[in-house]
Amino acid sequence: MTVTERARRTRWVAGSAVALAVLFAGAATVASARDDGAEHHAAATAPRTPAADSADAGFARDMAVHHQQAVEMSFIVRDRTKDEDVRRLAYDIANTQANQRGMLLGWLDLWELPKVAAGQEPMAWMDGQHGDHDGHDMGDMDGMDGMSGSGGGYQAHDGSLMPGMATRTELDRLRKASGKQAEILYLQLMTDHHKGGVDMARGCVNLCTVKAEKRLAQGMVAAQQSELDAMAEMLAQRGAAPRS
């Protein structure tokens, strides 16, 4: 089994669990909305709607933006190389993250919350978050161009709004590259992107309160870590390494 096949299998399992969780969560929401019983019964069974400034809403908004760039980079490299392994990985990432982005935006619609929070900095919901309950160090990414365990210390620049996101300059380089050069640059940029995404997803696992969203975040951690391992191997095969 190739590294990309292992990554796809991990992501399929996580994605299937997430899809079932979303299906059940949606059914519970509809059933609760139709429940016209006693007020105390409705209060006990109705799902809590997250506030606009909650971790649940913040994660949904920010990860939707983060995912959109991963989809964009994957479509770019698809047209810049003929290598089947890289093209297959790019397709898998684009497909998975586009679907997850749809879930996140769908939740915001369900909660009747804005997809853009005016006056709120990206990842502000992670302020003060430095580690997760599994012992992972949320601050182990300080070397990634100002990246930290909390979004509060990150300085947006050149179109890079959150940790791990590529800049406009880097995206232009990817569009102009081809062949092995494009493959290496894509794998390096996507490695940074996944590290930022894993950091953010771990924050949601700790801070989010909607169970289906926490499960989605945990699935992201597992799937993207598998892809990080696969991309490290692919870079090594091309005589390169992650940038940090």
QUIZIQUI-V118346 format. One line per field, one symbol per residue. phi: phi as a letter, one per 40 degrees, with the letter a starting at -180 (. if undefined). psi: psi as a letter, one per 20 degrees, with the letter a starting at -180 (. if undefined). Layout:
phi: ???
psi: ???
This chain:
phi: .ccccccccccccccccccccccccccccccccccbccccccccbcccccccbccccccccccccdcdcccccccccdcbabcccccccccccccccccccccccccccccfbccbccgbcdgcccdgcbabccgcccbcbcccfgcacbccccccafgccadgcccccccccccccafdcccccccccccdccccccdcccccdcbcbcccccccccccdccccccccccccccccbgbadca
psi: prhhhgghgghggghgggghggghgghhggghhiokaqghgghhhpqppqrhjrhgggggghhggghhhggghhhghhiiqjphgghggggggggghgghghgghhggghilqqipopjpqpjhijpioirrijjpoijjkhimljqrhqihjpopqliohrphpqrhghhhghhirrchghgggghgghggghghgggghhghhhhqioghhhhgghhgggghhghggghgghghhjkarqh.
